[in-house]
Amino acid sequence: VGLGTSKGAPLGGNTDERTYDSSLQACVDAAERTAKSLSYTVTGRELHDSWGQVDARTGDSTPVRFRMDRVENNPGRSKVKFTAGAGKTDDSKTLLSRMREEFDRQIAGHAK
């Protein structure tokens, strides 16, 4: 079994983590819709049994990531970690806020 390779720039920006009453698949789909809604370019998408990830870039090439992990013993719940930018800046905070707000809209419109 080989290890995956890193895609894109390393992320070290602002982060926030929330738990949603949605499946891993629903969260990955919502992350992709969020990126498209915010006019980001999706650069990577992974979905596994216990986790998923969507990487994207903003119009000015700022990296963003949605990392989803299935809540143990509860497949209908997922933890989503939002990461914006490569540094902890005010711009990254603003970007993070937009990502969360749009993700919340997308997941609410498609929740079970």
C-alpha positions as CSV (number, residue, x, y, z in Angstrom):
1,V,0.0,0.0,0.0
2,G,1.5,3.3,-1.1
3,L,1.1,6.7,0.6
4,G,-0.7,9.5,-1.2
5,T,1.1,12.5,-2.4
6,S,0.4,16.0,-1.3
7,K,-1.5,18.2,-3.7
8,G,-1.1,21.9,-4.0
9,A,0.4,24.4,-1.5
10,P,0.6,23.5,2.1
11,L,-2.1,24.9,4.2
12,G,-1.4,26.7,7.5
13,G,-4.2,29.3,7.5
14,N,-7.1,29.9,9.7
15,T,-9.2,26.8,10.6
16,D,-12.6,26.1,12.1
17,E,-14.2,22.7,12.8
18,R,-17.9,21.9,13.1
19,T,-20.0,18.8,13.4
20,Y,-22.9,18.2,11.1
21,D,-25.9,15.8,11.1
22,S,-25.0,14.7,7.6
23,S,-23.2,11.7,6.0
24,L,-19.6,11.9,4.8
25,Q,-20.9,11.7,1.2
26,A,-23.3,14.6,1.7
27,C,-20.6,16.7,3.3
28,V,-18.1,16.1,0.4
29,D,-20.8,16.9,-2.1
30,A,-21.7,20.1,-0.2
31,A,-18.0,21.1,-0.1
32,E,-17.8,20.8,-3.9
33,R,-21.0,22.8,-4.3
34,T,-19.7,25.4,-1.9
35,A,-16.4,25.7,-3.9
36,K,-18.3,26.1,-7.2
37,S,-20.8,28.6,-5.6
38,L,-17.9,30.8,-4.4
39,S,-16.2,30.5,-7.9
40,Y,-13.3,28.5,-6.5
41,T,-11.5,26.0,-8.7
42,V,-11.6,22.5,-7.2
43,T,-8.1,21.0,-7.4
44,G,-8.6,17.7,-5.6
45,R,-11.4,15.5,-4.2
46,E,-11.0,12.3,-2.1
47,L,-13.6,10.2,-0.5
48,H,-12.8,7.2,1.7
49,D,-14.7,5.0,4.2
50,S,-14.0,7.3,7.2
51,W,-12.9,10.6,5.7
52,G,-13.1,12.9,2.7
53,Q,-11.4,16.0,1.5
54,V,-12.0,18.7,-1.1
55,D,-9.2,21.1,-2.0
56,A,-9.7,24.3,-4.0
57,R,-8.2,27.6,-4.9
58,T,-9.8,31.0,-4.9
59,G,-9.5,33.4,-7.9
60,D,-6.2,34.7,-6.6
61,S,-4.9,31.2,-6.0
62,T,-5.4,31.2,-2.2
63,P,-5.6,27.5,-1.1
64,V,-8.7,26.3,0.8
65,R,-9.6,22.9,2.1
66,F,-12.7,21.1,3.4
67,R,-11.7,18.0,5.5
68,M,-14.5,15.7,6.5
69,D,-14.2,12.9,9.1
70,R,-17.0,10.5,9.9
71,V,-18.0,10.7,13.6
72,E,-17.0,7.4,15.2
73,N,-20.0,5.1,15.9
74,N,-22.4,7.5,14.1
75,P,-22.2,7.3,10.3
76,G,-24.9,9.9,10.0
77,R,-22.7,12.6,11.5
78,S,-19.5,14.2,10.1
79,K,-16.9,16.6,11.5
80,V,-15.9,19.2,8.9
81,K,-12.6,21.2,9.2
82,F,-12.4,24.3,7.1
83,T,-9.0,25.7,6.3
84,A,-8.4,28.9,4.4
85,G,-5.1,30.4,3.2
86,A,-1.5,29.6,3.9
87,G,-1.2,32.0,6.9
88,K,-3.3,33.3,9.8
89,T,-4.3,36.7,8.3
90,D,-7.4,38.8,8.3
91,D,-8.0,37.9,4.6
92,S,-7.9,34.2,5.6
93,K,-10.4,34.8,8.4
94,T,-12.8,36.5,6.0
95,L,-12.4,33.6,3.5
96,L,-13.0,31.1,6.2
97,S,-16.2,32.8,7.2
98,R,-17.5,32.8,3.6
99,M,-16.6,29.1,3.3
100,R,-18.5,28.2,6.5
101,E,-21.6,30.3,5.6
102,E,-21.9,28.9,2.1
103,F,-21.2,25.3,3.3
104,D,-24.0,25.7,5.8
105,R,-26.4,26.9,3.1
106,Q,-25.4,24.0,0.8
107,I,-25.7,21.3,3.5
108,A,-29.0,22.6,4.7
109,G,-30.4,22.5,1.2
110,H,-29.4,18.8,0.7
111,A,-29.6,17.3,4.2
112,K,-31.3,14.0,4.8
